[in-house]
């Protein structure tokens, strides 16, 4: 049995919630790169991870979403290595024995299809980040918020070199039913491509709210035999001046727990706009569903 399957052998796992908005609530300026706070404000980063652990998260991510050499091209390789290692260390310290730590790997921020990047450079960037995260002791690697299949494939192949379980999650936010990625990929196309790439789990995060995530989850689950990671936003963002708000409440989000579970989710959490309260509500919903 794989490590991932072993972790899921007793049932689905509750993951964490948003990181960016939680760091902004602690003083991160809009437009700033959160990852650098691993070195400059480690206490605040650890506080986010600890808040989720205390809320009941069984999987906690790391503050390393943009820490690759393309997205953060102004950083030297030694600084990026330090940022990634610190991100894992902070989440592991906060998690203790309460939760697993899955290290976050986000996209480069550029598109291969546009010709902006050389695939070899993309592969090198992901390989270096994955190596740093693995060396710091991450339990697994989560490639998240992807929109381009080719970029995700390069990330999966690079991450698999570490020997850790590799999950890959896409953002669905386009098309008539908001069931396609920005590049037009369907859940079925993604499932096929990521199975071929060697991913250990597939999923969807960010993009849409919880209601629209349910059919996407069901389609991913039907398209392959891999565990499914689901982490929807707290609804769509509402912009008021310089402030961004999300309308979905923690209670409403958690009311969709059973629907997500029945759609085949193996991991359930929340993304942009959510808080530790969302995780407490999900934990309560799971408890109620088992009674």
LUMZA-456770 format. One line per 8 residues: number of its first residue (from 0); their letters; for each residue z, x negated, y of N, C-alpha, C. Coordinates in Angstrom, 2 decimals, m for minus. Layout:
N
NUM> A> Z:X:Y:Z:X:Y:Z:X:Y | ...
***
This chain:
291
0> XXXXXXXX> 0.00:m0.85:m1.20:0.00:0.00:0.00:0.00:m0.89:1.25 | m0.87:m0.58:2.21:m0.92:m1.35:3.44:0.34:m1.13:4.26 | 0.60:m2.07:5.18:1.77:m1.90:6.05:1.69:m0.60:6.84 | 0.50:m0.28:7.32:0.35:0.93:8.10:0.67:2.16:7.27 | 0.14:2.22:6.06:0.41:3.35:5.18:1.88:3.41:4.81 | 2.50:2.25:4.65:3.93:2.23:4.33:4.75:2.81:5.47 | 4.40:2.45:6.70:5.11:2.99:7.85:4.98:4.51:7.93 | 3.85:5.04:7.47:3.59:6.47:7.55:4.02:7.23:6.29
8> XXXXXXXX> 4.57:6.52:5.33:4.86:7.14:4.03:5.90:8.25:4.12 | 6.74:8.23:5.15:7.77:9.26:5.30:7.38:10.32:6.32 | 6.13:10.26:6.77:5.67:11.27:7.73:5.12:10.65:8.99 | 4.57:11.49:9.86:3.96:11.00:11.09:4.99:10.34:11.99 | 4.52:9.47:12.86:5.39:8.73:13.76:5.17:9.17:15.21 | 6.27:9.28:15.94:6.22:9.58:17.37:6.10:8.27:18.14 | 5.08:8.18:18.98:4.87:6.95:19.75:5.50:7.10:21.13 | 5.05:6.31:22.08:5.65:6.37:23.41:4.77:7.16:24.37
16> XXXXXXXX> 5.11:7.08:25.65:4.37:7.80:26.67:3.67:6.85:27.62 | 3.46:7.29:28.84:2.72:6.50:29.83:3.49:5.26:30.25 | 2.75:4.22:30.58:3.35:2.99:31.11:3.04:2.81:32.59 | 1.80:3.01:32.98:1.42:2.76:34.37:2.20:3.59:35.36 | 2.28:4.90:35.11:2.99:5.76:36.04:4.50:5.49:36.02 | 5.02:5.07:34.87:6.45:4.72:34.80:6.74:3.45:35.59 | 5.85:2.47:35.54:6.04:1.26:36.33:5.87:1.54:37.82 | 4.94:2.45:38.15:4.78:2.83:39.56:6.05:3.49:40.08
24> XXXXXXXX> 6.71:4.26:39.23:7.97:4.89:39.64:9.06:3.85:39.88 | 8.86:2.66:39.31:9.82:1.57:39.48:9.39:0.57:40.53 | 8.31:0.90:41.28:7.93:0.06:42.41:6.59:m0.62:42.32 | 5.87:m0.51:41.21:4.55:m1.11:41.12:3.61:m0.44:42.11 | 2.95:m1.21:42.94:2.04:m0.66:43.95:0.77:m0.13:43.30 | 0.25:0.98:43.83:m1.01:1.52:43.35:m2.10:0.47:43.50 | m2.90:0.29:42.47:m3.97:m0.69:42.52:m3.57:m2.07:42.05 | m2.28:m2.29:41.85:m1.81:m3.59:41.35:m2.00:m3.66:39.84
32> XXXXXXXX> m2.03:m4.86:39.32:m2.19:m5.06:37.88:m0.82:m5.06:37.21 | m0.52:m4.05:36.39:0.81:m3.95:35.80:1.20:m5.13:34.92 | 0.22:m5.72:34.24:0.51:m6.77:33.27:1.26:m7.96:33.87 | 1.00:m8.28:35.13:1.66:m9.43:35.75:3.16:m9.23:35.89 | 3.59:m7.97:35.86:5.03:m7.70:35.94:5.79:m8.23:34.74 | 5.10:m8.53:33.63:5.79:m9.12:32.49:6.46:m10.43:32.88 | 5.88:m11.13:33.87:6.43:m12.40:34.32:7.22:m12.25:35.61 | 6.80:m11.33:36.49:7.46:m11.23:37.80:8.59:m10.21:37.86
40> XXXXXXXX> 8.50:m9.15:37.04:9.53:m8.10:37.01:9.85:m7.72:35.56 | 10.25:m8.68:34.75:10.47:m8.38:33.32:11.53:m7.33:33.07 | 12.54:m7.26:33.95:13.60:m6.26:33.76:13.05:m4.85:33.87 | 12.10:m4.62:34.78:11.52:m3.29:34.95:10.61:m2.93:33.79 | 9.86:m3.89:33.29:8.99:m3.64:32.13:9.84:m3.32:30.90 | 10.89:m4.09:30.70:11.77:m3.83:29.56:12.45:m2.48:29.70 | 12.73:m2.07:30.93:13.39:m0.78:31.15:12.49:0.37:30.70 | 11.18:0.25:30.91:10.25:1.29:30.45:10.28:1.37:28.94
48> XXXXXXXX> 10.16:0.24:28.28:10.18:0.22:26.81:11.49:0.77:26.27 | 12.60:0.39:26.90:13.91:0.85:26.43:14.07:2.36:26.62 | 13.54:2.88:27.71:13.63:4.32:27.96:12.92:5.09:26.86 | 11.78:4.58:26.40:11.07:5.26:25.32:11.80:5.11:23.98 | 12.36:3.94:23.74:13.13:3.76:22.50:14.32:4.70:22.46 | 15.00:4.83:23.57:16.16:5.72:23.64:15.76:7.18:23.54 | 14.52:7.50:23.95:14.04:8.89:23.86:13.64:9.26:22.44 | 13.48:8.25:21.58:13.14:8.53:20.19:11.80:8.04:19.72
56> XXXXXXXX> 11.10:7.25:20.54:9.81:6.69:20.11:10.02:5.80:18.89 | 9.15:5.97:17.90:9.19:5.12:16.70:8.17:3.99:16.79 | 7.26:4.11:17.74:6.29:3.07:18.05:6.26:2.90:19.56 | 6.42:1.66:20.01:6.38:1.36:21.43:5.26:0.37:21.69 | 4.51:0.60:22.75:3.43:m0.31:23.11:3.93:m1.45:23.98 | 3.00:m2.28:24.42:3.35:m3.41:25.30:2.58:m3.29:26.61 | 3.08:m3.92:27.63:2.46:m3.89:28.95:1.40:m5.00:29.03 | 0.37:m4.86:28.19:m0.66:m5.90:28.09:m2.07:m5.33:28.10
64> XXXXXXXX> m2.22:m4.13:28.59:m3.48:m3.40:28.51:m4.67:m4.16:29.09 | m4.46:m4.84:30.22:m5.57:m5.52:30.90:m5.54:m7.04:30.71 | m4.65:m7.53:29.89:m4.42:m8.98:29.83:m5.43:m9.73:28.97 | m6.72:m9.55:29.29:m7.76:m10.35:28.67:m8.49:m11.13:29.77 | m9.21:m12.16:29.39:m9.77:m13.10:30.35:m10.93:m12.54:31.17 | m11.45:m11.38:30.79:m12.51:m10.75:31.58:m11.91:m9.78:32.59 | m11.03:m8.91:32.14:m10.40:m7.95:33.05:m9.53:m8.66:34.08 | m8.88:m9.76:33.68:m8.01:m10.52:34.58:m8.59:m11.93:34.73
72> XXXXXXXX> m9.82:m11.99:35.22:m10.56:m13.24:35.27:m9.95:m14.28:36.22 | m9.10:m13.83:37.14:m8.49:m14.77:38.09:m7.34:m15.55:37.46 | m6.89:m15.12:36.30:m5.75:m15.78:35.64:m6.24:m16.89:34.71 | m5.53:m18.00:34.73:m5.82:m19.09:33.80:m5.41:m18.68:32.39 | m5.98:m19.32:31.40:m5.69:m18.96:30.01:m4.22:m19.11:29.67 | m3.57:m20.11:30.23:m2.15:m20.31:29.96:m1.32:m19.16:30.52 | m1.70:m18.66:31.69:m0.97:m17.53:32.28:m1.19:m16.26:31.47 | m2.43:m16.04:31.03:m2.70:m14.87:30.20:m1.91:m14.93:28.90
80> XXXXXXXX> m1.85:m16.09:28.30:m1.06:m16.25:27.07:0.40:m15.91:27.34 | 0.93:m16.38:28.46:2.32:m16.10:28.81:2.54:m14.62:29.06 | 1.60:m13.96:29.73:1.72:m12.52:30.01:1.74:m11.74:28.70 | 0.83:m12.06:27.80:0.77:m11.35:26.52:2.01:m11.58:25.67 | 2.45:m12.81:25.58:3.64:m13.12:24.79:4.88:m12.44:25.38 | 4.98:m12.46:26.71:6.13:m11.81:27.35:6.10:m10.31:27.12 | 4.91:m9.71:27.16:4.80:m8.28:26.94:5.35:m7.87:25.58 | 5.01:m8.64:24.56:5.53:m8.35:23.22:7.04:m8.58:23.17
88> XXXXXXXX> 7.49:m9.68:23.73:8.92:m10.01:23.68:9.77:m8.94:24.36 | 9.30:m8.44:25.49:10.07:m7.43:26.23:10.15:m6.13:25.44 | 9.03:m5.69:24.87:9.05:m4.45:24.09:9.87:m4.61:22.82 | 9.79:m5.78:22.18:10.57:m6.00:20.96:12.07:m6.01:21.27 | 12.44:m6.60:22.37:13.86:m6.62:22.73:14.36:m5.21:23.01 | 13.55:m4.42:23.69:13.95:m3.04:23.99:13.98:m2.18:22.74 | 13.03:m2.42:21.84:12.95:m1.60:20.63:14.06:m1.90:19.65 | 14.43:m3.16:19.55:15.44:m3.54:18.56:14.98:m3.13:17.17
96> XXXXXXXX> 15.86:m2.48:16.45:15.53:m1.97:15.11:15.09:m0.51:15.15 | 14.96:0.04:16.35:14.67:1.47:16.49:13.19:1.81:16.39 | 12.33:0.85:16.69:10.90:1.18:16.78:10.05:m0.03:16.44 | 8.83:0.24:15.99:7.82:m0.79:15.81:7.18:m1.08:17.16 | 6.61:m2.26:17.30:5.91:m2.63:18.54:4.44:m2.88:18.23 | 3.59:m2.02:18.79:2.14:m2.16:18.66:1.63:m2.71:19.99 | 1.02:m3.87:19.96:0.57:m4.51:21.20:m0.74:m3.89:21.70 | m0.78:m3.61:22.98:m1.90:m2.92:23.61:m3.00:m3.89:24.03
104> XXXXXXXX> m4.23:m3.57:23.63:m5.43:m4.30:24.04:m6.39:m3.28:24.66 | m6.66:m3.40:25.93:m7.57:m2.48:26.60:m8.96:m3.05:26.73 | m9.88:m2.30:27.30:m11.26:m2.77:27.47:m11.37:m3.86:28.53 | m12.54:m4.49:28.59:m12.75:m5.55:29.57:m12.98:m5.00:30.97 | m13.34:m3.74:31.06:m13.66:m3.16:32.36:m15.12:m3.29:32.74 | m15.91:m3.91:31.86:m17.35:m4.04:32.07:m18.06:m3.51:30.83 | m19.34:m3.17:30.96:m20.07:m2.56:29.87:m21.09:m3.53:29.28 | m21.07:m3.65:27.97:m22.06:m4.47:27.28:m23.46:m3.92:27.47
112> XXXXXXXX> m23.58:m2.59:27.45:m24.90:m1.97:27.52:m25.61:m2.28:28.84 | m24.85:m2.59:29.87:m25.44:m2.89:31.17:m25.97:m4.31:31.26 | m25.62:m5.13:30.29:m26.03:m6.52:30.32:m25.14:m7.40:31.17 | m24.01:m6.84:31.64:m23.09:m7.61:32.49:m22.40:m8.74:31.72 | m22.27:m8.56:30.41:m21.47:m9.47:29.61:m22.25:m10.01:28.42 | m21.89:m11.22:28.03:m22.39:m11.80:26.79:m21.41:m11.38:25.68 | m21.91:m10.80:24.59:m21.01:m10.40:23.51:m20.09:m11.53:23.02 | m20.57:m12.76:23.06:m19.73:m13.88:22.63:m18.54:m14.07:23.55
120> XXXXXXXX> m18.74:m13.83:24.85:m17.63:m13.93:25.80:m16.61:m12.83:25.57 | m17.11:m11.63:25.28:m16.22:m10.51:24.99:m15.40:m10.79:23.74 | m16.06:m11.25:22.71:m15.37:m11.58:21.47:m14.31:m12.65:21.69 | m14.65:m13.67:22.48:m13.69:m14.75:22.76:m12.48:m14.23:23.52 | m12.72:m13.33:24.47:m11.61:m12.77:25.25:m10.65:m11.98:24.37 | m11.20:m11.14:23.50:m10.35:m10.35:22.61:m9.66:m11.23:21.56 | m10.36:m12.23:21.08:m9.76:m13.12:20.08:m8.56:m13.85:20.66 | m8.68:m14.35:21.88:m7.57:m15.07:22.51:m6.39:m14.14:22.76
128> XXXXXXXX> m6.65:m12.93:23.25:m5.55:m12.01:23.52:m4.86:m11.60:22.22 | m5.64:m11.25:21.22:m5.05:m10.84:19.95:m4.20:m11.95:19.34 | m4.66:m13.19:19.45:m3.91:m14.31:18.90:m2.57:m14.47:19.61 | m2.55:m14.31:20.93:m1.30:m14.42:21.68:m0.33:m13.32:21.29 | m0.84:m12.10:21.17:0.01:m10.96:20.84:0.58:m11.10:19.43 | m0.24:m11.56:18.50:0.22:m11.74:17.12:1.25:m12.85:17.04 | 1.01:m13.95:17.74:1.93:m15.08:17.71:3.30:m14.70:18.27 | 3.32:m13.72:19.18:4.58:m13.28:19.78:5.36:m12.32:18.89
136> XXXXXXXX> 4.75:m11.88:17.77:5.48:m11.07:16.81:5.20:m9.58:16.85 | 4.06:m9.17:17.39:3.71:m7.75:17.37:3.59:m7.26:15.92 | 3.96:m6.01:15.69:3.84:m5.43:14.35:2.41:m5.02:14.04 | 1.67:m4.62:15.06:0.27:m4.20:14.90:m0.41:m4.33:16.25 | m1.73:m4.21:16.25:m2.51:m4.27:17.48:m3.21:m2.95:17.70 | m3.08:m2.41:18.91:m3.74:m1.16:19.28:m4.80:m1.44:20.33 | m6.05:m1.24:19.96:m7.16:m1.34:20.90:m7.36:0.07:21.46 | m7.15:0.24:22.76:m7.07:1.61:23.29:m7.95:1.85:24.51
144> XXXXXXXX> m8.18:3.15:24.75:m8.94:3.64:25.91:m10.35:3.07:25.92 | m10.94:2.96:24.76:m12.31:2.44:24.66:m13.32:3.57:24.93 | m14.49:3.18:25.40:m15.57:4.16:25.62:m16.87:3.70:24.98 | m17.00:2.41:24.71:m18.24:1.83:24.20:m18.02:1.34:22.77 | m18.79:1.86:21.84:m18.62:1.49:20.43:m18.81:0.00:20.21 | m19.80:m0.61:20.84:m20.05:m2.03:20.61:m18.89:m2.90:21.08 | m18.30:m2.56:22.22:m17.15:m3.33:22.70:m15.96:m3.15:21.75 | m15.73:m1.92:21.32:m14.64:m1.66:20.40:m14.83:m2.40:19.09
152> XXXXXXXX> m16.07:m2.47:18.62:m16.35:m3.18:17.37:m15.99:m4.66:17.51 | m16.36:m5.27:18.62:m16.02:m6.68:18.85:m14.51:m6.86:18.91 | m13.81:m5.92:19.52:m12.36:m6.02:19.62:m11.70:m5.90:18.25 | m12.18:m4.97:17.44:m11.61:m4.79:16.10:m11.81:m6.05:15.25 | m13.00:m6.58:15.25:m13.28:m7.79:14.47:m12.39:m8.94:14.92 | m12.23:m9.09:16.24:m11.37:m10.16:16.77:m9.92:m9.94:16.37 | m9.44:m8.71:16.49:m8.05:m8.41:16.18:m7.74:m8.58:14.70 | m8.71:m8.26:13.85:m8.49:m8.38:12.40:m8.28:m9.83:11.97
160> XXXXXXXX> m8.70:m10.78:12.78:m8.50:m12.19:12.46:m7.02:m12.56:12.40 | m6.18:m11.76:13.05:m4.74:m12.05:13.08:m4.05:m11.68:11.77 | m4.67:m10.80:10.98:m4.03:m10.31:9.77:m3.13:m9.12:9.99 | m2.96:m8.70:11.23:m2.13:m7.54:11.54:m2.91:m6.24:11.36 | m2.22:m5.11:11.15:m2.91:m3.82:11.17:m3.55:m3.60:12.54 | m4.75:m3.04:12.54:m5.49:m2.83:13.80:m5.87:m1.36:13.93 | m5.41:m0.75:15.01:m5.75:0.62:15.35:m6.71:0.59:16.53 | m7.64:1.54:16.59:m8.58:1.59:17.71:m8.69:3.03:18.21
168> XXXXXXXX> m8.53:3.20:19.51:m8.48:4.54:20.11:m9.45:4.63:21.28 | m10.15:5.77:21.35:m11.15:5.99:22.39:m10.69:7.06:23.37 | m11.23:6.99:24.57:m10.98:8.02:25.58:m12.15:9.00:25.58 | m11.85:10.26:25.29:m12.86:11.33:25.31:m12.69:12.13:26.59 | m13.70:12.11:27.45:m13.57:12.79:28.73:m14.90:13.31:29.27 | m15.93:13.29:28.42:m17.27:13.65:28.89:m17.92:14.70:27.99 | m19.04:15.25:28.46:m19.73:16.28:27.72:m19.20:17.67:28.06 | m19.94:18.68:27.65:m19.58:20.07:27.96:m18.17:20.42:27.51
176> XXXXXXXX> m17.78:19.95:26.33:m16.46:20.28:25.79:m15.47:19.12:25.88 | m15.82:18.11:26.67:m14.97:16.92:26.83:m14.63:16.29:25.48 | m15.63:16.26:24.60:m15.44:15.72:23.26:m16.30:14.50:23.00 | m16.75:13.87:24.08:m17.53:12.64:23.98:m16.92:11.58:24.89 | m17.17:10.32:24.55:m16.72:9.26:25.44:m17.66:9.18:26.65 | m17.31:8.37:27.61:m18.15:8.16:28.78:m19.56:7.72:28.40 | m19.66:7.03:27.26:m20.96:6.55:26.79:m21.66:7.55:25.87 | m21.05:8.72:25.68:m21.68:9.77:24.90:m21.38:9.76:23.42
184> XXXXXXXX> m20.47:8.91:22.97:m20.15:8.83:21.55:m19.28:10.00:21.11 | m19.59:10.55:19.94:m18.82:11.66:19.38:m17.70:11.13:18.48 | m16.71:11.96:18.15:m15.67:11.53:17.21:m16.24:11.06:15.88 | m17.28:11.74:15.40:m17.87:11.38:14.12:m18.55:10.01:14.17 | m19.27:9.74:15.25:m19.94:8.45:15.40:m18.92:7.32:15.49 | m17.84:7.59:16.21:m16.79:6.59:16.36:m16.10:6.32:15.02 | m15.79:7.37:14.30:m15.12:7.20:13.00:m15.97:6.34:12.07 | m17.25:6.63:11.98:m18.15:5.87:11.11:m18.21:4.40:11.52
192> XXXXXXXX> m18.37:4.16:12.82:m18.50:2.79:13.31:m17.22:1.99:13.14 | m16.07:2.62:13.37:m14.82:1.88:13.30:m14.38:1.64:11.86 | m14.71:2.54:10.96:m14.48:2.27:9.53:m15.29:1.06:9.10 | m16.55:1.02:9.51:m17.42:m0.10:9.18:m16.91:m1.40:9.78 | m16.29:m1.32:10.97:m15.79:m2.52:11.64:m14.52:m3.06:10.98 | m13.85:m2.21:10.19:m12.65:m2.65:9.50:m11.34:m2.16:10.11 | m11.39:m1.18:11.01:m10.17:m0.65:11.63:m9.27:m0.03:10.57 | m7.97:m0.10:10.81:m6.99:0.49:9.90:m6.58:1.90:10.32
200> XXXXXXXX> m6.87:2.28:11.55:m6.60:3.63:12.04:m7.51:3.87:13.23 | m7.83:5.12:13.49:m8.66:5.48:14.64:m7.91:6.53:15.46 | m8.40:6.77:16.67:m7.71:7.78:17.45:m8.32:8.05:18.80 | m7.59:8.85:19.58:m7.99:9.23:20.92:m6.78:9.14:21.83 | m6.98:8.59:23.01:m5.90:8.55:24.01:m6.49:8.75:25.39 | m5.62:9.07:26.33:m6.03:9.26:27.72:m7.08:10.37:27.78 | m8.00:10.30:28.71:m9.12:11.26:28.76:m8.72:12.68:29.08 | m8.32:13.42:28.05:m8.08:14.85:28.20:m6.61:15.20:27.99
208> XXXXXXXX> m6.28:16.46:28.26:m4.94:16.97:28.00:m4.76:17.33:26.55 | m3.58:17.82:26.23:m3.22:18.01:24.83:m4.05:19.08:24.13 | m4.44:20.15:24.83:m5.20:21.21:24.17:m6.55:20.71:23.67 | m7.25:19.96:24.51:m8.56:19.45:24.12:m8.47:18.33:23.10 | m7.30:17.70:23.00:m7.12:16.62:22.02:m7.05:17.16:20.60 | m6.66:18.42:20.44:m6.48:18.99:19.10:m7.79:19.02:18.31 | m8.88:19.59:18.85:m10.13:19.57:18.08:m10.69:18.16:17.89 | m10.46:17.26:18.84:m10.91:15.87:18.68:m10.16:15.23:17.52
216> XXXXXXXX> m8.88:15.48:17.45:m8.06:14.97:16.34:m8.60:15.49:15.00 | m8.87:16.78:14.94:m9.35:17.38:13.70:m10.69:16.78:13.27 | m11.55:16.50:14.21:m12.85:15.93:13.89:m12.73:14.48:13.43 | m11.86:13.71:14.05:m11.63:12.34:13.60:m11.06:12.34:12.18 | m10.12:13.23:11.94:m9.47:13.32:10.62:m10.48:13.72:9.54 | m11.38:14.63:9.88:m12.37:15.10:8.91:m13.46:14.06:8.65 | m13.66:13.17:9.60:m14.78:12.23:9.51:m14.47:10.99:8.69 | m13.20:10.72:8.42:m12.86:9.52:7.64:m11.46:9.68:7.05
224> XXXXXXXX> m11.06:8.70:6.26:m9.75:8.76:5.60:m8.69:7.94:6.31 | m8.98:7.42:7.49:m8.01:6.59:8.20:m6.96:7.45:8.90 | m5.74:6.91:9.08:m4.74:7.61:9.90:m5.28:7.81:11.32 | m4.82:8.87:11.96:m5.32:9.21:13.30:m4.21:9.08:14.34 | m4.50:8.34:15.38:m3.61:8.09:16.52:m4.01:9.03:17.65 | m3.07:9.84:18.16:m3.38:10.79:19.24:m2.36:10.64:20.37 | m2.87:10.41:21.58:m1.99:10.19:22.73:m2.67:10.77:23.98 | m2.64:12.11:24.15:m3.35:12.73:25.27:m2.58:12.57:26.59
232> XXXXXXXX> m3.31:12.80:27.68:m2.68:12.82:29.00:m1.82:14.06:29.19 | m0.98:14.01:30.20:m0.19:15.18:30.59:m1.05:16.08:31.48 | m2.18:16.50:30.95:m3.12:17.30:31.73:m4.01:16.42:32.60 | m4.81:17.05:33.43:m5.69:16.32:34.34:m4.94:15.95:35.61 | m5.24:14.79:36.20:m4.53:14.38:37.40:m4.86:15.26:38.61 | m3.86:15.50:39.43:m4.03:16.23:40.69:m3.75:15.24:41.81 | m4.75:15.00:42.66:m4.61:13.99:43.71:m4.24:14.68:45.03 | m3.11:14.26:45.57:m2.64:14.79:46.86:m2.39:13.61:47.79
240> XXXXXXXX> m3.38:13.33:48.64:m3.26:12.16:49.49:m3.30:10.89:48.65 | m2.27:10.07:48.77:m2.19:8.83:47.98:m1.44:9.05:46.68 | m0.92:10.26:46.48:m0.11:10.54:45.29:m0.94:11.21:44.20 | m0.60:10.92:42.96:m1.25:11.53:41.80:m0.19:12.26:40.98 | m0.45:13.53:40.68:0.50:14.32:39.90:m0.20:14.87:38.65 | 0.59:15.14:37.63:0.07:15.74:36.40:0.84:17.03:36.17 | 0.10:18.12:35.90:0.71:19.44:35.90:1.39:19.83:34.60 | 1.01:19.22:33.48:1.55:19.64:32.19:3.03:19.25:32.06
248> XXXXXXXX> 3.85:20.19:31.63:5.27:19.91:31.43:5.52:19.31:30.06 | 6.66:18.67:29.92:7.03:18.10:28.62:7.16:19.18:27.56 | 7.74:20.31:27.93:7.93:21.39:26.96:6.60:21.96:26.49 | 5.66:22.15:27.42:4.36:22.67:27.00:3.65:21.65:26.12 | 3.67:20.40:26.50:3.02:19.36:25.70:3.57:19.38:24.28 | 4.89:19.43:24.15:5.52:19.41:22.83:5.26:20.69:22.04 | 4.94:21.77:22.74:4.64:23.02:22.03:3.36:22.91:21.20 | 2.57:21.87:21.46:1.33:21.65:20.72:1.52:20.68:19.55
256> XXXXXXXX> 2.78:20.29:19.31:3.05:19.32:18.25:2.51:19.80:16.90 | 2.84:21.02:16.50:2.42:21.52:15.20:0.91:21.56:15.08 | 0.22:21.93:16.16:m1.24:21.99:16.12:m1.83:20.60:15.93 | m1.25:19.60:16.58:m1.73:18.23:16.41:m1.45:17.73:14.99 | m0.28:18.02:14.50:0.07:17.62:13.13:m0.88:18.28:12.13 | m1.13:19.57:12.31:m2.01:20.29:11.40:m3.46:19.83:11.51 | m3.81:19.25:12.66:m5.17:18.73:12.85:m5.34:17.36:12.21 | m4.25:16.81:11.70:m4.35:15.55:10.98:m3.78:14.33:11.66
264> XXXXXXXX> m3.05:14.50:12.75:m2.49:13.34:13.45:m1.43:12.64:12.61 | m1.50:11.32:12.58:m0.48:10.50:11.93:0.47:9.89:12.94 | m0.01:9.72:14.17:0.79:9.21:15.28:0.59:10.18:16.45 | 1.68:10.61:17.07:1.58:11.50:18.22:2.43:10.95:19.36 | 1.81:10.81:20.52:2.51:10.38:21.72:1.84:11.01:22.93 | 2.12:10.47:24.09:1.54:11.02:25.32:1.08:9.87:26.21 | 0.10:10.15:27.06:m0.49:9.10:27.88:m0.22:9.38:29.36 | m1.21:9.17:30.20:m1.02:9.18:31.66:m0.25:10.40:32.16
272> XXXXXXXX> 0.70:10.15:33.03:1.48:11.22:33.64:2.70:11.65:32.86 | 2.87:11.13:31.66:4.02:11.53:30.85:5.20:10.60:31.09 | 6.35:10.99:30.58:7.61:10.28:30.79:8.41:10.28:29.49 | 9.55:9.60:29.45:10.40:9.69:28.26:10.80:11.12:27.90 | 10.82:12.01:28.87:11.15:13.41:28.58:10.12:14.03:27.63 | 8.87:13.61:27.74:7.84:14.10:26.82:8.16:13.66:25.39 | 8.64:12.45:25.24:8.97:11.94:23.91:10.18:12.67:23.34 | 11.18:12.91:24.16:12.34:13.69:23.69:11.90:15.07:23.22
280> XXXXXXXX> 10.97:15.67:23.97:10.49:17.02:23.60:9.69:16.96:22.30 | 8.89:15.92:22.11:8.14:15.78:20.85:9.08:15.56:19.66 | 10.10:14.76:19.86:11.07:14.52:18.79:11.77:15.84:18.41 | 12.12:16.62:19.41:12.76:17.91:19.16:11.81:18.85:18.44 | 10.53:18.84:18.84:9.55:19.71:18.20:9.35:19.32:16.74 | 9.34:18.04:16.46:9.20:17.62:15.06:10.42:18.05:14.25 | 11.59:17.90:14.83:12.81:18.31:14.13:12.79:19.81:13.83 | 12.36:20.58:14.81:12.29:22.03:14.63:11.28:22.40:13.55
288> XXX> 10.20:21.62:13.48:9.15:21.93:12.50:9.58:21.61:11.08 | 10.58:20.75:10.92:11.03:20.36:9.58:12.21:21.20:9.11 | 12.78:21.99:9.99:13.95:22.83:9.60:13.50:24.13:8.94
***
